[in-house]
Amino acid sequence: MSVNLRTLVLNRNYMPISVFPLHTIPAEDAMTRLSAPATVRVVAEYDRVIKTQNPLFRERWPSIVARVKGKPIGQRAELSRDFLYYRDHGKCAYCAKDLTISKLTYDHVVPQCDGGPTTWENVVASCEKCNSAKGNLAAKGIWKPRQKPYKPDYWTLLGIRKTFPIVVADKQWIDFLGDWKGEIRVWNP
């Protein structure tokens, strides 16, 4: 039985495991994690009732669960498409065109053929058109990034992420997003 509900997963400190993207699991998987030995606890439930004859089964689908044990996850800023998107504020480093995470390309400021590494300090978000036009050219003139690439820490990226819109499956999730400054939309299937 598929219910198409997602469950937000929090660390044991009640912060989302990730907002790069928002870490969720299918509600059915959350129910499995609640069984003995429980690895999570229920923080909030959906209004939807589970129809079952089993009296040991929960009556409602979990909307939010928190991990019971383990170290908090996250708080590392390793170079990835999502993190690069937010570091560069969702814009091409050359033409300032708005990007989507799926359309973002990595551009090496110092081209790889010239020994440029794939590091925070040498990679910028670029649209496909600019990346293709720049090719292996040096970072001069129009091909000098508008902002110097830098290695961000997790908390800087989190602050930037919180200025972008986010879609949540349940309004109860909003309480766990902290001081979110971007638009928050509640999606109901």
C-alpha positions as CSV (number, residue, x, y, z in Angstrom):
1,M,0.0,0.0,0.0
2,S,1.6,3.3,-1.1
3,V,0.3,6.5,0.5
4,N,2.6,9.0,-1.2
5,L,3.4,10.8,2.0
6,R,6.8,11.9,3.0
7,T,8.2,12.1,6.5
8,L,10.7,14.8,7.6
9,V,13.7,13.3,9.4
10,L,15.4,15.3,12.1
11,N,18.7,14.7,13.9
12,R,18.4,13.8,17.6
13,N,18.8,17.5,18.3
14,Y,15.6,18.2,16.3
15,M,17.2,19.9,13.4
16,P,16.6,18.6,9.8
17,I,19.3,16.2,8.8
18,S,19.7,18.2,5.6
19,V,18.0,21.1,3.7
20,F,20.4,20.4,0.7
21,P,17.8,19.0,-0.3
22,L,15.3,18.6,2.6
23,H,15.9,15.1,4.0
24,T,12.7,13.1,3.9
25,I,11.7,9.4,3.6
26,P,8.5,7.7,2.5
27,A,6.0,7.5,5.4
28,E,6.0,3.7,5.0
29,D,9.8,3.7,5.7
30,A,9.3,5.8,8.8
31,M,6.8,3.3,10.1
32,T,9.4,0.5,9.6
33,R,12.0,2.6,11.5
34,L,9.5,3.0,14.4
35,S,9.3,-0.8,14.9
36,A,11.5,-2.5,17.5
37,P,14.3,-1.7,17.9
38,A,13.1,1.8,17.2
39,T,15.7,4.1,15.5
40,V,13.4,7.1,15.5
41,R,10.7,8.7,17.6
42,V,7.5,10.4,16.3
43,V,7.5,14.2,16.6
44,A,4.3,14.9,14.6
45,E,1.7,13.0,12.7
46,Y,-0.4,13.6,9.6
47,D,-4.2,13.9,10.0
48,R,-4.6,10.9,7.7
49,V,-5.7,7.7,9.6
50,I,-4.2,4.4,8.8
51,K,-6.8,1.7,8.2
52,T,-5.7,-1.5,9.8
53,Q,-7.1,-4.3,12.0
54,N,-3.8,-4.6,13.9
55,P,-4.1,-2.9,17.3
56,L,-0.3,-2.7,17.7
57,F,-0.1,-0.6,14.5
58,R,0.0,3.2,14.8
59,E,-3.2,5.1,14.0
60,R,-1.7,7.9,12.0
61,W,1.2,8.3,9.5
62,P,4.3,10.0,10.9
63,S,4.9,13.5,9.4
64,I,8.1,14.2,11.4
65,V,10.5,11.7,13.1
66,A,13.7,12.4,15.1
67,R,16.6,10.0,15.3
68,V,17.0,8.4,18.7
69,K,20.7,7.8,18.6
70,G,23.8,8.7,16.7
71,K,25.8,11.8,16.0
72,P,24.1,14.7,14.3
73,I,24.5,14.5,10.5
74,G,25.5,17.4,8.3
75,Q,27.5,20.4,9.1
76,R,30.1,19.6,6.4
77,A,30.3,21.6,3.2
78,E,31.9,19.3,0.6
79,L,31.8,20.5,-3.0
80,S,28.6,19.3,-4.5
81,R,26.1,20.6,-7.1
82,D,23.6,21.7,-4.4
83,F,26.1,23.4,-2.2
84,L,27.7,25.2,-5.2
85,Y,24.3,26.4,-6.4
86,Y,23.7,28.1,-3.0
87,R,27.2,29.4,-2.6
88,D,26.9,31.2,-5.9
89,H,23.3,32.3,-5.1
90,G,21.7,30.4,-7.9
91,K,23.3,32.5,-10.6
92,C,25.8,32.0,-13.4
93,A,29.2,33.4,-12.3
94,Y,29.6,35.1,-15.7
95,C,26.3,36.3,-17.1
96,A,24.3,36.3,-13.8
97,K,21.5,34.3,-15.4
98,D,19.3,32.5,-12.9
99,L,20.1,28.8,-12.7
100,T,18.4,25.7,-11.5
101,I,20.3,23.0,-9.6
102,S,19.7,20.5,-12.5
103,K,21.0,22.9,-15.2
104,L,24.0,24.2,-13.3
105,T,27.4,23.3,-14.7
106,Y,30.8,23.3,-12.9
107,D,33.2,25.7,-14.5
108,H,36.9,25.5,-13.6
109,V,38.2,29.1,-13.3
110,V,41.7,27.8,-14.0
111,P,40.9,25.1,-16.7
112,Q,41.6,21.5,-15.8
113,C,43.9,21.2,-18.9
114,D,46.1,23.9,-17.2
115,G,46.1,22.0,-13.9
116,G,43.1,23.6,-12.3
117,P,41.7,21.4,-9.5
118,T,38.1,20.7,-8.8
119,T,38.1,22.6,-5.5
120,W,35.8,25.2,-4.0
121,E,38.5,27.9,-4.7
122,N,38.6,27.0,-8.5
123,V,35.0,26.1,-9.4
124,V,32.0,28.4,-10.0
125,A,28.4,27.8,-11.0
126,S,27.9,28.5,-14.7
127,C,25.1,28.2,-17.3
128,E,25.8,25.8,-20.1
129,K,26.1,28.6,-22.6
130,C,28.8,30.5,-20.7
131,N,30.7,27.3,-19.8
132,S,30.8,26.2,-23.4
133,A,31.8,29.6,-24.7
134,K,34.6,30.0,-22.0
135,G,35.9,26.5,-22.7
136,N,39.6,26.4,-21.7
137,L,40.1,30.2,-21.8
138,A,41.8,32.0,-18.9
139,A,39.8,33.8,-16.3
140,K,40.2,37.2,-17.9
141,G,37.8,39.9,-19.1
142,I,34.3,38.6,-19.4
143,W,35.5,35.2,-18.2
144,K,36.6,36.5,-14.8
145,P,33.9,35.3,-12.3
146,R,31.8,38.2,-10.9
147,Q,32.8,37.0,-7.4
148,K,36.0,35.2,-6.4
149,P,35.3,31.6,-5.6
150,Y,35.8,30.6,-2.0
151,K,35.4,27.6,0.3
152,P,32.2,28.2,2.4
153,D,31.5,26.6,5.8
154,Y,28.2,24.7,6.4
155,W,26.6,27.5,8.4
156,T,27.3,30.1,5.7
157,L,25.6,27.8,3.1
158,L,22.7,27.2,5.5
159,G,22.2,30.9,5.8
160,I,22.1,31.4,2.1
161,R,19.8,28.3,1.6
162,K,17.3,29.9,4.0
163,T,16.8,32.8,1.6
164,F,15.6,30.5,-1.2
165,P,12.0,29.1,-1.5
166,I,11.3,25.6,-0.1
167,V,8.4,23.3,-0.5
168,V,7.2,21.2,2.5
169,A,4.7,18.4,2.6
170,D,3.1,19.4,5.9
171,K,2.7,22.8,7.7
172,Q,4.1,21.2,10.9
173,W,7.5,21.0,9.2
174,I,7.8,24.8,9.2
175,D,8.5,24.9,13.0
176,F,11.7,22.9,12.4
177,L,13.1,25.1,9.6
178,G,14.2,27.8,12.0
179,D,14.5,31.4,10.8
180,W,13.7,30.6,7.1
181,K,13.6,33.9,5.1
182,G,12.6,32.5,1.7
183,E,9.1,31.6,0.7
184,I,7.7,28.4,2.3
185,R,5.1,26.5,0.3
186,V,3.0,23.6,1.7
187,W,2.5,21.0,-1.0
188,N,-0.5,18.7,-0.5
189,P,-0.7,15.7,-2.9
